[in-house]
Amino acid sequence: MRYYVVSDVHGFYDELMMSLEAKGFFDDEKDRKLIVCGDLFDRGDKAKELQSFITDLLEKDEVILIKGNHEDLMLDLIKGWDNYSYTRSHHHSNGTVDTIYQLTDTKRFDLLVDPDLVKRILVDTPYIKDIIPKMLDFYETEHYIFVHGYIPTILEKENGCTIHHYDPDWRNATKKEWDEARWTNGIKAANDKVIEKGKTIVCGHWHASFGHALYEGKGQEFGEDADFSPYYGEGIIAIDACTAYSKKVNCLVIEE
């Protein structure tokens, strides 16, 4: 099987299409699947186009979806709707409310005047009905583990710093532990020596430029010399290109 792996697309449909086209995804006639390591929406302006693309791939059984922290944000927003969750600043700053506007063809006025109608439209979208329910905490092959933030770790304070430690039972982590893992800086965890022997963990969530800047001394995290290409470290490949900033989507092609 050939896997095309992306992460943190965040609604940037055109950038995703350019990346997949450049890697030959649309011309590939062999058995292949797209793996999305979380955070499909929230920031770009083509949520409906991306929703349609992912729905089509689901129908063809050509995509594997990993849940990201932004999917959790959307579910949390819906859960707290009756308590006016859609008015909270973090749901606006993270782009979740803007995604609602895009997917439901509504505007701020509609949300203020008839929030229940907006909710009814939202929960009937393919994103909520079909896409999120198909998302996994992780996907594992013979040589790779695909996650959003990272695998669940054990956190401990050492000399005033929070250090990640390997949890040998991470595959059996609780929902709460996976919810927390989706926010983990996987690059730091890998450099704390949390690795899976014999496998490579492919993750998103944290901009790859962090690893290049901090652990390789290559440029800054942000700026003209920032490197948003995939970060390769011991036991890890981090692929979040910080698309909202770089306007690029990294795509790995992996044969398994």
Buried (B, 14 or more C-beta within 10 A) or exposed (E): EBBBBBBBBBBBBBBBBBBBEEBEBEEEEEEBBBBBBBBBBBBBEBBBBBBEBBBEBBEEEBBBBBBBBBBBBBEBBBEEBEEEBBEBEEBEEBBBBBBBBBBBEBEEEBBEEEBEEBBEBBEEBBBBEBBBEEBBBBBBBEEBBBBBBBBBBBBEEEEEEEBBEBBEEBEEBEEEBBBBBBBBBBBBBBBBEBBBEEBBBBBBBBBBBBBBBBBEEBBEBBEEEBBBBBBBBEBBBBBBBBBBBBBBBBBBEBEE
